[in-house]
């Protein structure tokens, strides 16, 4: 029987779509929008920054396939590393067993993790399957550590307004996008939300820093008001991604680190999307000169090839679980924790980051992105253009009557769908977050592809204006 992998043998793209819709329930999608309002794009294979359809149509992956792909699709060095590993060991239980890729990856992650003078380094790695699962691990570790110390009442977490950390119940509890969480509110943990330090509307870096300090003052008041109740603060450093690509000054992170120390609260850095060079440094925390107590890494960890998450913890947190009692152990587990294939992919991705001078190349690419994005500031539909490293956000003036209440939900509302389709017709995959179009391309993107990204964005903005 013909299969999806037999691309050229499929009679027509519409046949493929029909087969898909007969059996699949797609993520982050109102399935009623298929097949007309939100047409499926059948991908046969990937090449660098390109996605290639069964019909040969090429679309630029402007969002790195949900921010996972670092070096390009089908990157041969990562593919070969996975193939080599598959010939020796594909999977083994990590409870009571070990294997070389898991150990080697942990060693390398700890060696490159953010460090802060005078603070004990991150020294242990706990593997999970994906970003949301990693956030669950970090939240449970933070709470359980206090429990093991006999410190009761530390049951609350602090997150930022506009935050997003995943969609499992614990991760959803520390998120603040109503469309995702309101239905599940009766099931969620109690979370305190501090004002976001985002610099939207700031005229310059000095004003962005003032906004950061004002938000930090509000965080201080919240921590004072709930002294003895909070076990951890969780943040996406510098960049609140799914919250609308809102960006903040590093000064807030420095103050947040100081406040967590003063109140005996753990700082969890969710660098699932911001890690591995997205913000201009290997990790966003580096730009503030701070080190978290728990660091969550996923998405680009494997270069976009396989699901894997690593949660890095301090020795002090690890030591808090050492005991003769199994009840004081951290008994969280995943069947594929530390999967050898995923670890091999991650090791190959780290090799590319180190050997190809990726961070230096990214700085040059980011400068080109800034030049191409600058003209959009004059567009009548655009409220702000902002950038952090390899991420550019183009925020539109709010649309009245947005079906999703104006919140940063992917391709929300009719305008978002129209912009998505206009960009796709122009040759690029862009998925607006509410009123925000953004660029987060693979690091291999070249000048011609950047030009295409800008043209597709112009087409999306034209569609937004035409139908306003």
Secondary structure as GFF3:
##gff-version 3
##sequence-region A 1 468
A	DSSP	three_ten_helix	7	9	.	.	.	ID=ss1
A	DSSP	alpha_helix	13	23	.	.	.	ID=ss2
A	DSSP	three_ten_helix	31	33	.	.	.	ID=ss3
A	DSSP	beta_strand	43	47	.	.	.	ID=ss4
A	DSSP	beta_strand	50	53	.	.	.	ID=ss5
A	DSSP	beta_strand	58	61	.	.	.	ID=ss6
A	DSSP	alpha_helix	64	67	.	.	.	ID=ss7
A	DSSP	alpha_helix	76	86	.	.	.	ID=ss8
A	DSSP	alpha_helix	100	112	.	.	.	ID=ss9
A	DSSP	beta_strand	122	128	.	.	.	ID=ss10
A	DSSP	alpha_helix	131	148	.	.	.	ID=ss11
A	DSSP	beta_strand	156	160	.	.	.	ID=ss12
A	DSSP	alpha_helix	169	173	.	.	.	ID=ss13
A	DSSP	alpha_helix	178	181	.	.	.	ID=ss14
A	DSSP	three_ten_helix	185	187	.	.	.	ID=ss15
A	DSSP	beta_strand	191	194	.	.	.	ID=ss16
A	DSSP	alpha_helix	205	225	.	.	.	ID=ss17
A	DSSP	beta_strand	230	235	.	.	.	ID=ss18
A	DSSP	beta_strand	239	240	.	.	.	ID=ss19
A	DSSP	beta_strand	246	247	.	.	.	ID=ss20
A	DSSP	alpha_helix	250	263	.	.	.	ID=ss21
A	DSSP	beta_strand	266	270	.	.	.	ID=ss22
A	DSSP	three_ten_helix	284	288	.	.	.	ID=ss23
A	DSSP	beta_strand	294	297	.	.	.	ID=ss24
A	DSSP	three_ten_helix	299	302	.	.	.	ID=ss25
A	DSSP	beta_strand	309	314	.	.	.	ID=ss26
A	DSSP	alpha_helix	315	319	.	.	.	ID=ss27
A	DSSP	three_ten_helix	326	328	.	.	.	ID=ss28
A	DSSP	alpha_helix	340	355	.	.	.	ID=ss29
A	DSSP	alpha_helix	358	374	.	.	.	ID=ss30
A	DSSP	three_ten_helix	375	378	.	.	.	ID=ss31
A	DSSP	beta_strand	382	388	.	.	.	ID=ss32
A	DSSP	beta_strand	391	396	.	.	.	ID=ss33
A	DSSP	alpha_helix	413	425	.	.	.	ID=ss34
A	DSSP	beta_strand	428	429	.	.	.	ID=ss35
A	DSSP	beta_strand	436	439	.	.	.	ID=ss36
A	DSSP	alpha_helix	447	466	.	.	.	ID=ss37
###
